[in-house]
């Protein structure tokens, strides 16, 4: 989901949930890009939720998200995009992303 708040710094949020929709603490999340990598562990910001992590991000950079060991990306080619113009904002501004990682529901 794209987050469009010009007052917030650019970032990528990742929320890891279990099959019951509960946040999962202790999951290592990697954010990688061509020039580097960063990692965070879910649960260190409990006021945001036990499955929450966030990373600073920049425009014109493609990011990948991996869980656990730095391996196969779950998401790749993620780039910040510009938000639709709203009343009071005459210049385009980039938005952030929120990714929800949870098991697929089975029927």
DSSP file (Angstrom, degrees, kcal/mol; ACC not computed):
  #  RESIDUE AA STRUCTURE BP1 BP2  ACC     N-H-->O    O-->H-N    N-H-->O    O-->H-N    TCO  KAPPA ALPHA  PHI   PSI    X-CA   Y-CA   Z-CA
    1    1 A X              0   0    0      0, 0.0    97,-2.3     0, 0.0     2,-0.3   0.000 360.0 360.0 360.0 133.8    0.0    0.0    0.0
    2    2 A X  E     -A   97   0A   0     95,-0.2     2,-0.6     2,-0.0    95,-0.2  -0.640 360.0-148.8 -80.9 136.3    1.3    3.4   -0.9
    3    3 A X  E     -A   96   0A   0     93,-3.0    93,-2.6    -2,-0.3     2,-0.7  -0.933  11.4-170.4-107.1 118.6    1.5    5.9    2.0
    4    4 A X        +     0   0    0     -2,-0.6     2,-0.4    91,-0.2    91,-0.1  -0.799  31.7 131.7-115.3  88.9    1.0    9.5    0.9
    5    5 A X    >   -     0   0    0     -2,-0.7     3,-1.8    89,-0.2    -2,-0.1  -0.892  37.3-162.7-136.7 104.8    1.8   11.9    3.7
    6    6 A X  T 3  S+     0   0    0     -2,-0.4     4,-0.1     1,-0.3    88,-0.1   0.642  89.9  61.1 -65.2 -12.0    4.1   14.8    2.7
    7    7 A X  T 3  S+     0   0    0      2,-0.1     2,-0.3    -3,-0.0    -1,-0.3   0.642  91.7  80.5 -86.7 -15.5    4.9   15.5    6.3
    8    8 A X  S <  S-     0   0    0     -3,-1.8    -3,-0.1     1,-0.1     3,-0.1  -0.663  87.3-110.0 -91.9 145.4    6.4   12.0    6.9
    9    9 A X        -     0   0    0     -2,-0.3     2,-0.2     1,-0.1    -1,-0.1  -0.386  46.2 -91.0 -66.9 153.0   10.0   11.1    5.9
   10   10 A X        +     0   0    0     47,-0.2    47,-1.5    -4,-0.1     2,-0.3  -0.466  67.5 143.2 -67.3 132.0   10.3    8.7    3.0
   11   11 A X  E     -B   56   0A   0     45,-0.3    86,-1.7    -2,-0.2     2,-0.5  -0.970  48.1-122.3-159.3 170.0   10.4    5.1    4.2
   12   12 A X  E     -Bc  55  97A   0     43,-2.4    43,-2.0    -2,-0.3     2,-0.4  -0.994  25.6-160.2-123.2 121.4    9.4    1.5    3.6
   13   13 A X  E     -Bc  54  98A   0     84,-3.0    86,-2.9    -2,-0.5     2,-0.4  -0.820   3.9-166.7 -99.7 140.4    7.4   -0.2    6.3
   14   14 A X  E     -Bc  53  99A   0     39,-2.8    39,-2.0    -2,-0.4     2,-0.5  -0.998   1.8-168.9-127.2 130.7    7.2   -4.0    6.6
   15   15 A X  E     -Bc  52 100A   0     84,-2.9    86,-3.3    -2,-0.4     2,-0.5  -0.982   5.4-161.0-120.7 122.3    4.6   -5.8    8.7
   16   16 A X  E     + c   0 101A   0     35,-2.6     8,-2.4    -2,-0.5     2,-0.3  -0.907  16.2 178.9-105.9 122.6    5.1   -9.5    9.3
   17   17 A X  B     -D   23   0B   0     84,-2.7    86,-0.4    -2,-0.5     6,-0.2  -0.872  21.4-131.0-123.0 155.5    1.9  -11.4   10.5
   18   18 A X    >   -     0   0    0      4,-2.5     3,-2.1    -2,-0.3     6,-0.0  -0.256  48.6 -80.8 -89.6-174.8    1.1  -15.0   11.3
   19   19 A X  T 3  S+     0   0    0      1,-0.3    83,-0.0     2,-0.1    -1,-0.0   0.653 130.9  54.7 -65.4 -15.0   -1.9  -16.9   10.0
   20   20 A X  T 3  S-     0   0    0      2,-0.1    -1,-0.3     3,-0.0     3,-0.1   0.365 119.8-106.9 -96.8   3.8   -4.1  -15.3   12.7
   21   21 A X  S <  S+     0   0    0     -3,-2.1     2,-0.3     1,-0.3    -2,-0.1   0.620  75.0 138.8  81.8  12.4   -3.2  -11.8   11.6
   22   22 A X        -     0   0    0      1,-0.1    -4,-2.5    28,-0.0    -1,-0.3  -0.698  60.1-105.0 -91.4 142.9   -1.0  -11.2   14.7
   23   23 A X  B     -D   17   0B   0     -2,-0.3     2,-0.6    -6,-0.2    -6,-0.2  -0.396  29.8-138.6 -64.4 140.9    2.4   -9.4   14.4
   24   24 A X    >   -     0   0    0     -8,-2.4     3,-0.6    -2,-0.1    -8,-0.2  -0.902  15.8-154.2-107.3 111.4    5.4  -11.8   14.6
   25   25 A X  T 3  S+     0   0    0     -2,-0.6    18,-0.2     1,-0.2    26,-0.1  -0.445  70.6  36.5 -79.0 157.7    8.3  -10.4   16.7
   26   26 A X  T 3  S+     0   0    0     16,-2.6     2,-0.5     1,-0.3    -1,-0.2   0.561  74.7 139.0  84.0  10.3   11.9  -11.5   16.1
   27   27 A X    <   -     0   0    0     -3,-0.6    15,-2.3   -11,-0.1     2,-0.5  -0.769  50.1-133.9 -90.2 127.9   11.9  -11.8   12.3
   28   28 A X  E     -E   41   0C   0     -2,-0.5    40,-2.7    13,-0.2     2,-0.5  -0.706  23.3-167.8 -81.6 124.3   14.9  -10.5   10.6
   29   29 A X  E     -EF  40  67C   0     11,-3.2    11,-2.3    -2,-0.5     2,-0.4  -0.959   3.2-157.3-116.3 129.0   14.0   -8.3    7.6
   30   30 A X  E     -EF  39  66C   0     36,-3.1    36,-2.0    -2,-0.5     2,-0.5  -0.884   7.6-166.2-107.4 135.8   16.5   -7.2    5.0
   31   31 A X  E     +EF  38  65C   0      7,-3.1     7,-2.5    -2,-0.4     2,-0.3  -0.991  19.8 179.6-114.2 121.0   16.3   -4.2    2.7
   32   32 A X  E     +EF  37  64C   0     32,-2.3    32,-2.2    -2,-0.5     2,-0.3  -0.896  10.8 168.3-123.9 153.8   18.8   -4.3   -0.1
   33   33 A X  E >   -E   36   0C   0      3,-2.6     3,-1.6    -2,-0.3    30,-0.1  -0.906  53.6 -83.5-151.0 173.5   19.6   -2.0   -3.0
   34   34 A X  T 3  S+     0   0    0     28,-0.5    29,-0.1    -2,-0.3     3,-0.1   0.810 126.2  39.4 -56.5 -34.8   22.5   -1.8   -5.5
   35   35 A X  T 3  S-     0   0    0      1,-0.1     2,-0.3    -3,-0.0    -1,-0.3   0.417 125.2 -33.2 -98.7   1.6   24.7    0.2   -3.2
   36   36 A X  E <   -E   33   0C   0     -3,-1.6    -3,-2.6     2,-0.0     2,-0.3  -0.990  50.6-107.8 174.9-166.8   24.0   -1.5    0.1
   37   37 A X  E     -E   32   0C   0     -2,-0.3     2,-0.3    -5,-0.2    -5,-0.2  -0.985  14.6-169.7-153.9 154.2   21.9   -3.3    2.6
   38   38 A X  E     -E   31   0C   0     -7,-2.5    -7,-3.1    -2,-0.3     2,-0.3  -0.981   8.2-161.3-143.5 151.5   20.1   -2.7    5.9
   39   39 A X  E     +E   30   0C   0     -2,-0.3     2,-0.3    -9,-0.2    -9,-0.2  -0.971   8.1 178.7-135.5 153.4   18.4   -5.1    8.3
   40   40 A X  E     -E   29   0C   0    -11,-2.3   -11,-3.2    -2,-0.3     2,-0.5  -0.954  22.8-129.0-145.5 161.7   15.9   -4.7   11.1
   41   41 A X  E >   -E   28   0C   0     -2,-0.3     3,-1.0   -13,-0.2   -13,-0.2  -0.962  27.5-118.4-118.7 130.2   14.2   -7.1   13.5
   42   42 A X  T 3  S+     0   0    0    -15,-2.3   -16,-2.6    -2,-0.5     9,-0.2  -0.283  92.9  40.1 -63.9 150.2   10.4   -7.0   14.0
   43   43 A X  T 3  S+     0   0    0      9,-0.9     3,-0.4     6,-0.5    -1,-0.2   0.352  77.2 107.2  96.8  -5.4    9.1   -6.2   17.5
   44   44 A X  S <  S+     0   0    0     -3,-1.0     2,-0.2     8,-0.4    -2,-0.1   0.582  83.4  46.3 -83.7  -8.7   11.6   -3.5   18.4
   45   45 A X    >>  +     0   0    0      7,-0.4     3,-2.5     4,-0.4     4,-0.7  -0.618  69.2 170.0-125.2  70.3    8.9   -0.8   18.0
   46   46 A X  T 34 S+     0   0    0     -3,-0.4     3,-0.4     1,-0.3     4,-0.2   0.745  72.3  66.9 -60.6 -23.8    6.0   -2.4   19.9
   47   47 A X  T 34 S+     0   0    0      1,-0.2    -1,-0.3     2,-0.1     3,-0.1   0.734 105.9  43.9 -67.5 -19.1    3.9    0.8   19.7
   48   48 A X  T <4 S-     0   0    0     -3,-2.5    -1,-0.2     1,-0.3    -2,-0.2   0.566 133.5 -78.6 -95.0 -13.5    3.8    0.2   15.9
   49   49 A X    ><  -     0   0    0     -4,-0.7     3,-1.4    -3,-0.4    -6,-0.5  -0.284  36.5 -94.4 124.0 149.5    3.0   -3.5   16.3
   50   50 A X  T 3  S+     0   0    0      1,-0.3   -24,-0.2    -4,-0.2    -1,-0.1   0.713 122.9  48.6 -69.4 -20.6    5.1   -6.6   17.1
   51   51 A X  T 3  S+     0   0    0     -9,-0.2   -35,-2.6   -26,-0.1     2,-0.3   0.198  91.3 115.6-101.2  16.6    5.6   -7.5   13.4
   52   52 A X  E <   +B   15   0A   0     -3,-1.4    -9,-0.9   -37,-0.2    -8,-0.4  -0.681  28.1 156.1 -98.6 138.5    6.6   -4.0   12.4
   53   53 A X  E     -B   14   0A   0    -39,-2.0   -39,-2.8    -2,-0.3     2,-0.3  -0.963  16.4-163.8-142.5 158.0    9.9   -2.7   11.0
   54   54 A X  E     -B   13   0A   0     -2,-0.3     2,-0.3   -41,-0.2   -41,-0.2  -0.988   3.1-162.9-143.0 157.4   10.7    0.4    8.9
   55   55 A X  E     -B   12   0A   0    -43,-2.0   -43,-2.4    -2,-0.3     2,-0.1  -0.983  27.8-111.6-135.7 143.3   13.6    1.6    6.8
   56   56 A X  E     -B   11   0A   0     -2,-0.3     2,-0.3   -45,-0.2   -45,-0.3  -0.479  42.7-171.2 -66.6 147.9   14.6    5.0    5.4
   57   57 A X        -     0   0    0    -47,-1.5     2,-0.3    -2,-0.1   -47,-0.2  -0.947  14.4-150.1-142.6 161.8   14.2    5.1    1.6
   58   58 A X    >   -     0   0    0     -2,-0.3     3,-0.6     3,-0.1    22,-0.5  -0.925  26.6-104.1-130.9 154.6   15.1    7.4   -1.3
   59   59 A X  T 3  S+     0   0    0     -2,-0.3     3,-0.1     1,-0.2    22,-0.1  -0.344 101.4  32.0 -71.2 161.1   13.5    8.1   -4.7
   60   60 A X  T 3  S+     0   0    0     20,-0.4     2,-0.4     1,-0.2    -1,-0.2   0.768  94.7 111.8  61.1  29.9   15.2    6.7   -7.8
   61   61 A X    <   -     0   0    0     -3,-0.6     2,-0.5    19,-0.1    19,-0.4  -1.000  60.3-141.5-132.0 132.1   16.4    3.6   -5.9
   62   62 A X        -     0   0    0     -2,-0.4   -28,-0.5    17,-0.1     2,-0.3  -0.824  24.6-165.7 -94.4 128.0   15.2    0.0   -6.5
   63   63 A X  E     - G   0  78C   0     15,-2.6    15,-2.4    -2,-0.5     2,-0.3  -0.774  11.9-156.8-114.1 155.4   14.8   -2.0   -3.3
   64   64 A X  E     -F   32   0C   0    -32,-2.2   -32,-2.3    -2,-0.3     2,-0.4  -0.964   9.2-147.5-126.6 149.0   14.4   -5.7   -2.4
   65   65 A X  E     +FG  31  75C   0     10,-2.7     9,-3.2    -2,-0.3    10,-1.5  -0.967  20.1 172.5-118.0 131.0   12.9   -7.2    0.7
   66   66 A X  E     -F   30   0C   0    -36,-2.0   -36,-3.1    -2,-0.4     2,-0.3  -0.941  19.8-140.8-131.8 155.8   14.1  -10.5    2.2
   67   67 A X  E     -F   29   0C   0      5,-0.4   -38,-0.2    -2,-0.3     4,-0.2  -0.888  64.8 -11.3-115.0 150.0   13.3  -12.4    5.4
   68   68 A X  S    S+     0   0    0    -40,-2.7    -2,-0.1    -2,-0.3     3,-0.0  -0.420 122.1  22.6  69.8-135.2   15.7  -14.3    7.6
   69   69 A X  S    S-     0   0    0     -2,-0.2     2,-1.2     1,-0.1    -2,-0.2  -0.343 100.3 -94.1 -62.6 146.1   19.1  -15.0    6.0
   70   70 A X  S    S+     0   0    0     -4,-0.1    -1,-0.1     1,-0.1     2,-0.1  -0.476  87.1 110.5 -64.7  98.1   20.0  -12.6    3.3
   71   71 A X        +     0   0    0     -2,-1.2     2,-0.2     1,-0.3    -1,-0.1  -0.251  60.8   8.1-141.1-135.2   18.7  -14.7    0.4
   72   72 A X  S    S-     0   0    0     -2,-0.1    -5,-0.4     1,-0.1    -1,-0.3  -0.386  74.2-120.8 -63.5 125.6   16.0  -14.8   -2.1
   73   73 A X        -     0   0    0     -2,-0.2    -7,-0.3     1,-0.2     3,-0.1  -0.404  14.3-159.3 -67.4 142.7   14.0  -11.6   -2.1
   74   74 A X  S    S+     0   0    0     -9,-3.2     2,-0.4     1,-0.3    -8,-0.2   0.809  88.5  22.4 -83.2 -37.8   10.3  -11.8   -1.4
   75   75 A X  E    S+G   65   0C   0    -10,-1.5   -10,-2.7    -3,-0.1    -1,-0.3  -0.991  75.8 174.9-128.9 136.7    9.8   -8.4   -3.1
   76   76 A X  E     +     0   0C   0     -2,-0.4   -12,-0.2   -12,-0.2     3,-0.1  -0.964  57.4  33.2-139.7 159.8   12.2   -6.8   -5.6
   77   77 A X  E    S+     0   0C   0    -14,-0.3     2,-0.5    -2,-0.3   -13,-0.2   0.720  71.9 162.5  71.4  21.9   12.2   -3.7   -7.8
   78   78 A X  E     +G   63   0C   0    -15,-2.4   -15,-2.6    -3,-0.1     2,-0.4  -0.639  10.0 173.9 -78.6 120.8   10.3   -1.7   -5.2
   79   79 A X        -     0   0    0     -2,-0.5     2,-0.1   -17,-0.2   -17,-0.1  -0.961  36.2-107.1-127.9 146.0   10.7    2.0   -5.9
   80   80 A X        -     0   0    0    -22,-0.5   -20,-0.4   -19,-0.4     2,-0.3  -0.471  40.6-158.7 -66.7 141.2    9.1    5.0   -4.2
   81   81 A X        -     0   0    0     14,-0.3    14,-3.0    -2,-0.1     2,-0.2  -0.807  21.2 -96.7-121.3 161.7    6.5    6.6   -6.5
   82   82 A X  B     -H   94   0D   0     -2,-0.3    12,-0.3    12,-0.3     2,-0.2  -0.552  37.7-128.4 -79.1 144.1    4.9   10.0   -6.7
   83   83 A X        -     0   0    0     10,-2.8    10,-0.4    -2,-0.2     3,-0.1  -0.510  32.1 -90.6 -87.2 157.0    1.6   10.5   -5.0
   84   84 A X        -     0   0    0     -2,-0.2    -1,-0.1     1,-0.1     2,-0.1  -0.381  50.8 -99.1 -65.1 146.5   -1.4   12.1   -6.7
   85   85 A X        -     0   0    0      5,-0.1     2,-0.3    -3,-0.1    -1,-0.1  -0.424  44.9-169.6 -66.9 139.1   -1.7   15.8   -6.3
   86   86 A X    >   -     0   0    0      3,-0.3     3,-2.2    -2,-0.1    -1,-0.0  -0.816  37.1 -68.7-124.6 166.7   -4.1   17.0   -3.6
   87   87 A X  T 3  S+     0   0    0     -2,-0.3     3,-0.1     1,-0.3    -1,-0.1  -0.300 121.4  20.0 -54.4 133.1   -5.6   20.3   -2.6
   88   88 A X  T 3  S+     0   0    0      1,-0.1     2,-0.6    -3,-0.0    -1,-0.3   0.222 102.7  96.0  91.6 -14.2   -2.9   22.6   -1.2
   89   89 A X    <   +     0   0    0     -3,-2.2    -3,-0.3     1,-0.1    -1,-0.1  -0.929  39.0 168.7-113.7 112.7    0.0   20.7   -2.8
   90   90 A X        +     0   0    0     -2,-0.6     2,-0.4    -5,-0.1    -1,-0.1   0.619  62.8  63.7 -97.6 -16.0    1.2   22.2   -6.0
   91   91 A X  S    S-     0   0    0      1,-0.0     2,-0.1     0, 0.0     0, 0.0  -0.875  90.2-110.9-108.5 141.2    4.4   20.2   -6.4
   92   92 A X        -     0   0    0     -2,-0.4     2,-0.3    -7,-0.1    -8,-0.1  -0.405  35.9-165.2 -66.6 147.6    4.5   16.4   -6.7
   93   93 A X        -     0   0    0    -10,-0.4   -10,-2.8    -4,-0.1     2,-0.2  -0.982  19.2-113.7-135.5 148.9    5.9   14.6   -3.7
   94   94 A X  B     -H   82   0D   0     -2,-0.3   -12,-0.3   -12,-0.3     2,-0.2  -0.500  29.0-146.4 -80.2 148.0    7.1   11.0   -3.3
   95   95 A X        -     0   0    0    -14,-3.0   -14,-0.3    -2,-0.2   -91,-0.2  -0.619   9.2-122.1-107.5 171.3    5.2    8.6   -1.1
   96   96 A X  E     -A    3   0A   0    -93,-2.6   -93,-3.0    -2,-0.2     2,-0.4  -0.461  23.0-121.6-102.3 177.1    6.3    5.7    1.1
   97   97 A X  E     -Ac   2  12A   0    -86,-1.7   -84,-3.0   -95,-0.2     2,-0.4  -0.937  11.6-161.8-123.9 147.9    5.4    2.1    1.0
   98   98 A X  E     - c   0  13A   0    -97,-2.3     2,-0.5    -2,-0.4   -84,-0.2  -0.993  13.8-165.9-124.2 122.6    3.8   -0.3    3.5
   99   99 A X  E     - c   0  14A   0    -86,-2.9   -84,-2.9    -2,-0.4     2,-0.6  -0.927   6.7-156.8-111.5 130.1    4.2   -4.0    2.8
  100  100 A X  E     - c   0  15A   0     -2,-0.5     2,-0.6   -86,-0.2   -84,-0.2  -0.934   7.3-168.0-106.1 117.8    2.2   -6.7    4.6
  101  101 A X  E     + c   0  16A   0    -86,-3.3   -84,-2.7    -2,-0.6     2,-0.3  -0.925  27.9 139.1-109.0 111.4    3.8  -10.1    4.7
  102  102 A X        -     0   0    0     -2,-0.6   -84,-0.1   -86,-0.2   -83,-0.1  -0.974  56.1 -86.4-148.4 156.1    1.4  -12.8    5.8
  103  103 A X        -     0   0    0    -86,-0.4     2,-0.1    -2,-0.3     3,-0.0  -0.322  52.9-101.6 -62.7 148.6    0.5  -16.4    4.9
  104  104 A X        -     0   0    0      1,-0.1     2,-0.3     0, 0.0    -1,-0.1  -0.456  36.7-113.0 -69.2 143.1   -2.1  -16.8    2.2
  105  105 A X        -     0   0    0     -2,-0.1     2,-0.3    -3,-0.1    -1,-0.1  -0.584  29.6-146.0 -75.5 138.6   -5.6  -17.6    3.3
  106  106 A X              0   0    0     -2,-0.3    -1,-0.0     1,-0.1    -3,-0.0  -0.813 360.0 360.0-106.2 150.1   -6.7  -21.1    2.3
  107  107 A X              0   0    0     -2,-0.3    -1,-0.1     0, 0.0    -2,-0.0   0.452 360.0 360.0 -86.9 360.0  -10.3  -21.9    1.5
